Amino acid sequence: MINMTKHRALVTGASGLLGRAIMKDFCASPDWDVLGLAFSRARDGLKKVDLSDKNAVTDVVNDFKPDVIIHSAAERRVDVIEKTPEAAKKVNLDATQFICEAAAGVKAWVLFISTDYVFDGKNPPYKVTDEPNPLNLYAKSKLEGEKITLRVNPDNGVLRVPILYGEIEELSESAVTVLFAKVKDTSCKAPMDAKLLRFPTLVDDLGFVIRKLSERRLEDPAITGIFHWASDEVMTKYDMAMNMAKAFGMSTDHIVPETSSASAANRPENSQLDCSRIEELGICKRTKFSDCIVNILKPFL
């Protein structure tokens, strides 16, 4: 039963890395009733909904009548999208359209989770007013998702975020933690990118920022448009790998820096985000990489 005295949040992609952190933060607050949507991993009280089914999306939104919808569901595998672009269209575009249209019907605010990859990485740090120039199909699909979100309702919000990590179910769930598989295997060389600058951000911090931003939106209708959030620690994947190895007292002799890439998709060299718009709202939470990476990776030793 819905508690009508509370705000209501609907979270898509609630079984994913970021979605779980968003659910955790909202559920810990006494001010929110939360419904999480998932599909392939719908469990632990999450509702199974196919976001590419317009009627299913409309039905769940009309039934729950959220005040806020956090749309974190996405196809995020950059190289996969480059090879199979249709994979991105269903979740990053079609589902976004359906969600925003249904949200408009119940006067819910949508916060679309986007990416720092909408920028080409040539002139950082990037402000929310800077012109995007995506280099790969993933980023192009997310930029189109942003446009859909704001076209359906200009009062909606977009939150661009960088590479994420946090409590994982498997190492491959994050582009950060996946590095640990090679870090702990000291029997062979582990080439790691030492060129592209990244700002690995803890999903728990992001969950907090998203909840606080949602609460400010309910108080202030001027909370609309584009926002940025990221850690302020800059690292290459080589830096991350070295940090992981040193944190566990492992050898680093096998970790080799490389400055060329054979990946299918182009990536920006430095897509640092200017986060001042959120900081000026008094919202801030940043956890140091070294303070949390051991606890995250320890189950996978």
ZAMARGU-4260 file (C-alpha; in steps of 0.2 Angstrom, whole numbers, plus 5000, padded with zeros to 4 digits):
<rodrens>
0) 5000/5000/5000 | 5006/5017/4995 | 5009/5029/5010 | 5002/5045/5003 | 5011/5056/5015
5) 5027/5052/5007 | 5035/5057/4991 | 5036/5043/4978 | 5051/5038/4967 | 5051/5026/4953
10) 5068/5019/4948 | 5072/5011/4932 | 5087/4999/4930 | 5085/4996/4949 | 5094/4979/4948
15) 5110/4987/4940 | 5125/4994/4948 | 5119/5012/4950 | 5101/5007/4952 | 5104/4997/4967
20) 5113/5012/4975 | 5099/5024/4971 | 5087/5011/4978 | 5097/5009/4994 | 5098/5028/4997
25) 5080/5032/4994 | 5074/5017/5004 | 5084/5022/5019 | 5075/5039/5019 | 5059/5040/5029
30) 5052/5053/5017 | 5051/5041/5002 | 5041/5027/4995 | 5051/5018/4981 | 5047/5006/4967
35) 5061/4999/4958 | 5059/4992/4940 | 5070/4978/4932 | 5069/4965/4919 | 5082/4952/4917
40) 5087/4953/4936 | 5070/4957/4943 | 5071/4951/4961 | 5071/4957/4979 | 5055/4966/4978
45) 5058/4974/4961 | 5044/4974/4948 | 5048/4966/4932 | 5044/4978/4918 | 5050/4978/4899
50) 5054/4996/4896 | 5052/4994/4878 | 5034/4990/4880 | 5025/5006/4880 | 5009/5000/4888
55) 5018/4991/4902 | 5028/5007/4906 | 5012/5018/4905 | 5003/5005/4917 | 5016/5005/4930
60) 5018/5024/4930 | 4999/5027/4931 | 4997/5014/4945 | 5011/5020/4956 | 5009/5039/4952
65) 5027/5044/4956 | 5033/5061/4960 | 5050/5058/4953 | 5056/5045/4940 | 5075/5041/4940
70) 5078/5033/4923 | 5095/5024/4926 | 5091/5009/4915 | 5103/5010/4900 | 5113/4999/4888
75) 5130/5005/4894 | 5142/4993/4885 | 5151/5005/4873 | 5159/4993/4862 | 5144/4982/4861
80) 5133/4996/4855 | 5146/5001/4842 | 5143/4983/4834 | 5125/4982/4838 | 5117/4999/4838
85) 5099/4992/4839 | 5103/4987/4857 | 5105/5005/4862 | 5089/5011/4853 | 5077/5001/4864
90) 5083/5006/4881 | 5092/5023/4878 | 5079/5030/4866 | 5062/5021/4865 | 5061/5017/4883
95) 5065/5035/4887 | 5051/5042/4876 | 5039/5030/4884 | 5044/5034/4902 | 5044/5053/4899
100) 5027/5053/4890 | 5019/5042/4905 | 5027/5054/4917 | 5020/5069/4909 | 5003/5061/4912
105) 5005/5060/4931 | 5015/5076/4932 | 5031/5067/4938 | 5048/5074/4936 | 5060/5063/4926
110) 5079/5063/4929 | 5088/5055/4915 | 5105/5048/4919 | 5117/5052/4905 | 5136/5052/4903
115) 5151/5062/4902 | 5155/5054/4885 | 5143/5066/4877 | 5158/5077/4876 | 5174/5075/4864
120) 5186/5077/4878 | 5196/5091/4870 | 5191/5106/4881 | 5188/5101/4899 | 5181/5104/4911
125) 5164/5104/4904 | 5150/5115/4910 | 5131/5111/4908 | 5130/5124/4895 | 5144/5118/4884
130) 5140/5110/4867 | 5141/5091/4867 | 5151/5082/4853 | 5149/5063/4856 | 5162/5052/4848
135) 5154/5035/4849 | 5136/5028/4846 | 5134/5025/4865 | 5136/5043/4868 | 5126/5048/4853
140) 5111/5038/4860 | 5113/5045/4877 | 5113/5063/4870 | 5097/5059/4860 | 5090/5052/4876
145) 5093/5069/4884 | 5085/5078/4870 | 5069/5066/4871 | 5068/5069/4890 | 5069/5088/4889
150) 5058/5089/4873 | 5044/5079/4881 | 5045/5090/4896 | 5057/5105/4897 | 5055/5104/4916
155) 5063/5087/4917 | 5081/5084/4922 | 5097/5076/4915 | 5111/5071/4926 | 5128/5067/4917
160) 5140/5056/4926 | 5157/5048/4922 | 5163/5030/4924 | 5155/5022/4940 | 5160/5009/4953
165) 5153/5002/4969 | 5147/4986/4977 | 5146/4974/4963 | 5139/4956/4960 | 5153/4952/4948
170) 5169/4961/4943 | 5163/4964/4925 | 5148/4975/4932 | 5159/4990/4932 | 5172/4996/4920
175) 5183/5000/4935 | 5181/4984/4945 | 5183/4973/4929 | 5202/4978/4929 | 5204/4968/4945
180) 5203/4952/4936 | 5220/4956/4927 | 5227/4965/4942 | 5226/4949/4953 | 5233/4937/4939
185) 5251/4941/4941 | 5256/4927/4929 | 5254/4937/4913 | 5256/4955/4908 | 5241/4966/4911
190) 5241/4981/4898 | 5231/4996/4905 | 5226/5012/4897 | 5237/5026/4903 | 5231/5040/4891
195) 5212/5042/4894 | 5209/5052/4910 | 5194/5046/4920 | 5185/5052/4936 | 5179/5036/4944
200) 5164/5039/4955 | 5156/5029/4969 | 5138/5024/4965 | 5134/5027/4984 | 5139/5045/4982
205) 5129/5047/4967 | 5113/5039/4975 | 5114/5052/4988 | 5116/5066/4976 | 5101/5060/4966
210) 5090/5059/4981 | 5095/5076/4987 | 5093/5084/4969 | 5075/5075/4968 | 5071/5083/4985
215) 5076/5100/4980 | 5066/5098/4964 | 5050/5095/4974 | 5054/5111/4984 | 5059/5122/4969
220) 5052/5121/4951 | 5068/5129/4945 | 5077/5113/4947 | 5076/5108/4928 | 5088/5105/4914
225) 5106/5098/4914 | 5117/5094/4929 | 5134/5086/4931 | 5141/5075/4945 | 5158/5066/4947
230) 5172/5063/4958 | 5186/5075/4959 | 5200/5062/4958 | 5207/5060/4941 | 5215/5043/4935
235) 5219/5033/4920 | 5214/5014/4920 | 5233/5011/4923 | 5232/5022/4939 | 5216/5012/4945
240) 5225/4996/4942 | 5240/5001/4952 | 5230/5008/4966 | 5221/4991/4967 | 5237/4981/4967
245) 5245/4992/4980 | 5229/4991/4991 | 5231/4972/4992 | 5250/4972/4993 | 5251/4963/4976
250) 5265/4964/4964 | 5263/4978/4950 | 5277/4971/4939 | 5264/4964/4927 | 5254/4980/4925
255) 5260/4988/4909 | 5255/5006/4904 | 5249/5008/4886 | 5244/5023/4876 | 5235/5015/4861
260) 5218/5006/4861 | 5210/4993/4850 | 5193/4995/4856 | 5178/4997/4844 | 5173/5014/4850
265) 5182/5031/4851 | 5182/5038/4868 | 5186/5056/4874 | 5203/5059/4881 | 5197/5070/4896
270) 5178/5073/4899 | 5180/5081/4916 | 5163/5088/4921 | 5161/5105/4930 | 5149/5100/4944
275) 5146/5118/4951 | 5128/5119/4947 | 5124/5105/4960 | 5138/5111/4972 | 5130/5128/4972
280) 5114/5119/4979 | 5124/5113/4994 | 5123/5095/4988 | 5140/5086/4989 | 5146/5069/4993
285) 5163/5062/4986 | 5172/5047/4993 | 5190/5044/4990 | 5194/5029/4979 | 5207/5022/4991
290) 5194/5023/5005 | 5182/5011/4998 | 5190/5000/4984 | 5197/4987/4996 | 5180/4983/5003
295) 5172/4983/4986 | 5185/4970/4979 | 5189/4960/4994 | 5175/4947/4990 | 5183/4944/4973
300) 5201/4940/4979
</rodrens>
